[in-house]
Amino acid sequence: MKAITRTDFHFNGQKSVYHGKVRDVYNINDDLMVMVATDRISAFDVILPKGIPFKGQVLNQIAAKFLDATSDICPNWKLATPDPMVTVGLKCEGFRVEMIIRSILTGSAWRAYKDGCRELCGVRLPEGMKENQRFPEPIITPTTKADEGHDMNISREEIIEQGIVPAEDYAIMEDYTRKLFKRGGEIAAKRGLILVDTKYEFGKRDGKVYLIDEIHTPDSSRYFYADGYEERLAKGEPQRQLSKEFVRQWLIEHNFMNQPGQVMPEITDEYAESVSDRYIELYEHITGEKFDKAAETGDVLGRIERNVANYLAKVEE
C-alpha cells in the first residue's frame, strides 16, 4: 500500500489547515477539528523522507480507544472517528507545553543521566540508577511545545513564572497526567506490557481543561514487554520494547540524530514495511484485537474525504 504523507482537503466550513509533523489538522468553523493521522513519521524532530504504511490508522485507532477508555478521568476533545485515519473533535486552545510522564529511566532521560544530569525539568533524580530502572514513583518532565525544531525541557516553576500556563490550570493538568498514566499502565499490564513513559497535551475550551491530541500510541509512548523485564534489567540487557524508539536507534546506528552536517540515511521500502509491521504489532498487543487494514489498495484519500464530508454534513443538520 502507498503511504499517505500529505493531504489537501477542502471541507465545508474549513477555516484553515495545519500540517504538523505527522498530522494534518483542519479547522472547521473555529468549532471543530478534523485531525488526519497521516503515515508520516518523525524522529529527532525531523520528518523522515518516506511514510510508513498503515501507521496513521494505527495511531488514530489506538488513540481513539484510549480517549474512550479514559473519558471518566477527564474531558477530552474526541467526538467521532468517521474514518480509520481521522478523529473529529472539539477545537480547544492548546497549552504550549507537553506533559511528559516517566516511570522508568530510559531514552533521552537515560542519555542525559548517563552524561551526569541529576535534575530533569526541576525534578531531582536519585543517584546510582541503571538504564531501564523504575523511578520510586513516576516523574513529570514537561517540555515547551515547538512548532519547529526541538521541544525544550522546562520545569513546573518556569512554566508558571513565565505565564505559559496559569498555576491553577497547570495543577489540573498535572493531576490528569498522573491519573491518565495510571489508567494507561493498568490497561497495558493486562496485555503483558509496561507503559514506560508517555506525553499528554491539554487545551482549554469554555473555561474547562480538556485532554487533546493522541494518547498512548507508539508515537507518544514507550512500552516494554513485562515478561523478562526484571531479568534483563539485572543483566543490563536491552529491554524488548514496542515504541518508536527502535526507529531512533536505527537512525543513531546510521549516524543521524539531526545534528549539523549529518545526512538522513535512505529509508528503503523494506525498512518502511518492517516499521509498519512493528506498529501493527503494538496495536494488536495493546488493544488485544487483530488489526484490520482499512484499505491496501484504492483511493484512500478519496475515502477519507467522503467519510469526513458525510460526518460534517450530519453535524450541520
C-alpha positions as CSV (number, residue, x, y, z in Angstrom):
1,M,0.0,0.0,0.0
2,K,1.1,3.5,-0.8
3,A,1.7,5.5,2.4
4,I,-0.4,8.7,2.8
5,T,2.1,11.5,3.5
6,R,0.2,14.6,2.6
7,T,-3.5,15.7,2.5
8,D,-5.0,18.8,0.9
9,F,-8.7,18.6,1.6
10,H,-11.3,21.4,1.4
11,F,-14.2,20.7,3.7
12,N,-17.3,22.8,4.2
13,G,-16.7,25.4,6.8
14,Q,-13.0,24.9,6.7
15,K,-11.2,28.0,8.1
16,S,-7.6,26.8,7.9
17,V,-5.3,23.7,7.9
18,Y,-2.2,23.0,9.9
19,H,0.3,20.4,8.7
20,G,2.1,19.1,11.8
21,K,4.9,16.6,12.0
22,V,2.6,13.6,11.4
23,R,-1.0,15.1,11.4
24,D,-2.9,17.4,9.2
25,V,-5.4,19.4,11.3
26,Y,-8.4,21.1,9.6
27,N,-10.2,23.9,11.5
28,I,-14.0,23.7,10.8
29,N,-15.8,27.0,11.7
30,D,-13.5,27.6,14.6
31,D,-15.5,25.0,16.5
32,L,-14.4,21.5,15.3
33,M,-11.0,20.0,14.4
34,V,-10.6,17.3,11.8
35,M,-7.4,15.5,12.6
36,V,-6.0,13.3,9.9
37,A,-3.3,10.9,11.1
38,T,-1.0,10.6,8.1
39,D,1.6,7.9,7.5
40,R,4.4,10.4,8.0
41,I,6.9,9.5,10.7
42,S,9.2,11.8,12.6
43,A,12.2,11.3,14.8
44,F,14.7,13.7,16.4
45,D,12.2,16.5,15.4
46,V,12.6,15.8,11.7
47,I,10.1,14.2,9.3
48,L,11.6,11.1,7.6
49,P,11.5,11.1,3.8
50,K,9.3,8.0,3.4
51,G,6.0,7.3,5.0
52,I,5.1,4.1,6.9
53,P,2.0,2.2,5.5
54,F,-0.9,1.9,8.0
55,K,0.9,4.0,10.6
56,G,-1.8,6.7,10.6
57,Q,-4.5,4.2,11.0
58,V,-2.7,2.5,13.9
59,L,-2.1,5.8,15.7
60,N,-5.7,7.1,15.2
61,Q,-7.4,3.9,16.3
62,I,-5.2,3.4,19.4
63,A,-5.7,7.0,20.4
64,A,-9.5,6.7,19.9
65,K,-9.6,3.6,22.1
66,F,-7.7,5.3,24.9
67,L,-9.6,8.5,24.7
68,D,-12.8,6.5,25.2
69,A,-11.2,4.4,28.0
70,T,-10.2,7.5,30.0
71,S,-13.1,9.8,29.4
72,D,-14.2,9.2,33.0
73,I,-10.9,10.7,34.3
74,C,-11.0,14.0,32.3
75,P,-12.9,15.5,29.5
76,N,-11.3,15.1,26.1
77,W,-11.7,16.6,22.6
78,K,-12.9,13.5,20.7
79,L,-16.4,13.4,19.2
80,A,-16.1,10.8,16.5
81,T,-13.8,8.7,14.2
82,P,-15.5,8.9,10.8
83,D,-12.6,7.2,9.1
84,P,-9.9,4.8,10.3
85,M,-7.3,7.6,9.9
86,V,-9.4,10.5,11.2
87,T,-10.7,11.8,14.5
88,V,-13.1,14.8,14.7
89,G,-13.3,16.7,17.9
90,L,-13.8,20.0,19.7
91,K,-11.5,22.8,18.9
92,C,-9.6,23.8,22.1
93,E,-7.0,26.5,22.7
94,G,-3.9,24.3,23.3
95,F,-1.4,25.0,26.1
96,R,2.2,25.4,24.8
97,V,3.6,22.6,26.9
98,E,3.6,18.8,26.6
99,M,3.2,16.9,29.8
100,I,5.7,14.0,29.7
101,I,5.5,11.4,32.5
102,R,8.1,8.7,33.0
103,S,8.1,5.6,35.3
104,I,11.4,4.2,34.1
105,L,14.8,5.8,33.3
106,T,15.3,5.2,29.6
107,G,15.6,7.0,26.3
108,S,16.6,10.7,26.3
109,A,16.3,10.8,30.1
110,W,18.8,7.9,30.4
111,R,21.1,9.6,27.8
112,A,21.1,12.8,30.0
113,Y,21.5,10.8,33.2
114,K,24.5,8.9,31.8
115,D,26.1,12.2,31.0
116,G,25.8,13.3,34.6
117,C,22.4,15.0,34.7
118,R,20.7,14.6,38.1
119,E,17.9,17.1,37.7
120,L,15.4,16.9,34.9
121,C,12.8,19.7,34.5
122,G,13.3,20.6,38.1
123,V,12.9,17.0,39.3
124,R,15.8,15.6,41.3
125,L,16.9,12.1,40.1
126,P,18.3,9.5,42.6
127,E,22.0,8.6,42.4
128,G,23.1,5.2,41.3
129,M,20.3,4.4,38.9
130,K,20.7,1.9,36.0
131,E,19.3,2.2,32.5
132,N,15.7,0.9,32.4
133,Q,15.3,1.0,36.2
134,R,12.0,2.2,37.7
135,F,11.8,5.5,39.4
136,P,10.5,5.4,43.0
137,E,7.3,7.0,41.6
138,P,6.5,8.4,38.1
139,I,8.0,11.8,37.4
140,I,6.6,14.6,35.2
141,T,9.1,16.3,32.9
142,P,7.3,18.8,30.8
143,T,8.6,20.4,27.6
144,T,7.8,23.5,25.7
145,K,5.8,22.8,22.5
146,A,7.7,24.0,19.5
147,D,6.1,24.4,16.0
148,E,9.5,23.7,14.5
149,G,12.8,22.4,15.9
150,H,13.4,20.9,19.3
151,D,11.0,20.9,22.2
152,M,12.8,22.2,25.2
153,N,12.8,20.8,28.8
154,I,11.2,23.2,31.3
155,S,10.2,22.9,35.0
156,R,6.8,23.4,36.5
157,E,8.1,26.6,38.2
158,E,9.3,28.1,35.0
159,I,6.0,27.3,33.2
160,I,4.1,29.2,35.8
161,E,6.6,32.0,36.3
162,Q,6.8,32.7,32.6
163,G,3.0,32.7,32.3
164,I,2.9,29.8,29.8
165,V,0.2,28.1,31.8
166,P,-1.7,29.6,34.8
167,A,-0.9,27.9,38.1
168,E,-4.5,26.6,38.6
169,D,-4.6,25.1,35.1
170,Y,-1.2,23.5,35.5
171,A,-2.3,21.8,38.7
172,I,-5.3,20.3,36.9
173,M,-3.0,19.1,34.0
174,E,-0.6,17.5,36.5
175,D,-3.4,15.7,38.3
176,Y,-4.9,14.5,35.0
177,T,-1.5,13.4,33.8
178,R,-0.9,11.2,36.8
179,K,-4.4,9.6,36.6
180,L,-4.2,9.0,32.9
181,F,-0.8,7.4,33.2
182,K,-2.0,5.1,36.0
183,R,-5.0,4.0,33.9
184,G,-2.8,3.5,30.8
185,G,-0.4,1.4,32.9
186,E,-3.2,-0.7,34.2
187,I,-4.5,-1.4,30.7
188,A,-1.0,-2.2,29.4
189,A,-0.4,-4.6,32.3
190,K,-3.4,-6.7,31.3
191,R,-1.8,-7.1,27.9
192,G,1.6,-8.1,29.3
193,L,3.2,-4.7,28.7
194,I,4.6,-1.9,30.8
195,L,3.7,1.7,29.9
196,V,7.2,3.2,30.4
197,D,6.6,6.8,29.5
198,T,4.2,9.0,27.5
199,K,3.2,12.5,26.8
200,Y,-0.2,14.3,27.0
201,E,-1.3,17.6,25.6
202,F,-4.1,19.7,27.0
203,G,-6.1,22.6,25.9
204,K,-8.9,24.9,27.2
205,R,-12.5,25.4,25.9
206,D,-15.2,27.4,27.7
207,G,-13.1,27.7,30.8
208,K,-12.5,23.9,31.1
209,V,-9.3,21.9,30.7
210,Y,-9.5,19.2,28.0
211,L,-7.2,16.4,27.0
212,I,-6.4,16.9,23.3
213,D,-4.4,15.1,20.6
214,E,-3.5,11.4,20.7
215,I,-2.7,9.3,23.8
216,H,-0.9,6.1,24.5
217,T,0.2,5.5,20.9
218,P,3.7,4.2,19.8
219,D,4.5,7.8,18.7
220,S,3.7,9.4,22.1
221,S,4.5,6.4,24.4
222,R,7.1,3.8,25.1
223,Y,6.1,0.2,26.1
224,F,8.2,-2.6,27.4
225,Y,7.2,-6.3,27.5
226,A,6.6,-7.2,31.1
227,D,7.8,-10.7,30.6
228,G,11.6,-10.8,31.2
229,Y,11.8,-7.1,32.3
230,E,13.4,-7.8,35.7
231,E,15.8,-10.4,34.3
232,R,17.0,-8.1,31.5
233,L,17.4,-5.2,34.0
234,A,19.5,-7.4,36.3
235,K,21.8,-8.5,33.4
236,G,22.0,-5.0,32.0
237,E,20.4,-6.2,28.7
238,P,18.3,-4.1,26.4
239,Q,14.5,-4.3,27.1
240,R,12.1,-5.7,24.5
241,Q,10.0,-2.8,23.6
242,L,7.2,-1.6,21.5
243,S,7.7,2.1,20.7
244,K,9.2,4.5,18.1
245,E,12.5,4.2,20.0
246,F,13.6,1.4,17.6
247,V,13.4,4.0,14.7
248,R,15.5,6.4,16.7
249,Q,18.1,3.7,17.5
250,W,18.2,2.7,13.8
251,L,18.9,6.4,12.9
252,I,21.6,6.6,15.6
253,E,23.2,3.4,14.2
254,H,23.3,5.2,10.8
255,N,24.9,8.3,12.3
256,F,21.8,10.5,12.3
257,M,20.5,12.5,15.3
258,N,19.6,15.6,13.3
259,Q,22.9,17.3,14.2
260,P,24.6,19.8,11.9
261,G,26.3,18.0,9.0
262,Q,24.5,14.7,9.5
263,V,22.8,13.1,6.5
264,M,19.5,11.3,6.7
265,P,20.0,7.6,5.8
266,E,18.0,6.1,3.0
267,I,14.6,4.6,4.0
268,T,14.1,1.6,1.8
269,D,10.7,0.1,1.1
270,E,11.8,-3.0,3.0
271,Y,12.7,-0.9,6.1
272,A,9.4,1.0,5.8
273,E,7.5,-2.3,5.7
274,S,9.3,-3.6,8.8
275,V,8.4,-0.4,10.7
276,S,4.8,-0.8,9.6
277,D,4.9,-4.4,11.0
278,R,6.1,-3.1,14.3
279,Y,3.4,-0.5,14.5
280,I,0.7,-3.2,13.8
281,E,2.3,-5.5,16.4
282,L,1.9,-2.8,19.0
283,Y,-1.7,-2.2,18.0
284,E,-2.5,-5.8,18.4
285,H,-0.7,-6.1,21.7
286,I,-2.1,-3.0,23.4
287,T,-5.7,-3.5,22.2
288,G,-5.9,-7.3,22.2
289,E,-7.5,-7.1,18.8
290,K,-6.4,-8.1,15.3
291,F,-5.5,-5.1,13.2
292,D,-7.9,-4.7,10.2
293,K,-6.1,-3.0,7.3
294,A,-8.6,-0.5,6.1
295,A,-7.5,-0.4,2.5
296,E,-4.5,-1.9,1.0
297,T,-5.4,-0.5,-2.4
298,G,-7.7,2.0,-3.9
299,D,-8.2,5.7,-3.4
300,V,-7.6,6.2,0.4
301,L,-7.6,10.0,0.1
302,G,-11.0,9.8,-1.6
303,R,-12.3,7.5,1.1
304,I,-11.1,9.9,3.9
305,E,-12.7,12.9,2.1
306,R,-16.0,11.2,1.7
307,N,-16.2,9.9,5.2
308,V,-15.3,13.3,6.8
309,A,-17.7,15.2,4.5
310,N,-20.6,12.8,5.3
311,Y,-19.9,13.2,9.0
312,L,-19.7,17.0,8.9
313,A,-23.0,17.1,6.8
314,K,-24.8,15.2,9.6
315,V,-23.4,17.5,12.2
316,E,-24.8,20.5,10.3
317,E,-28.3,19.0,10.0
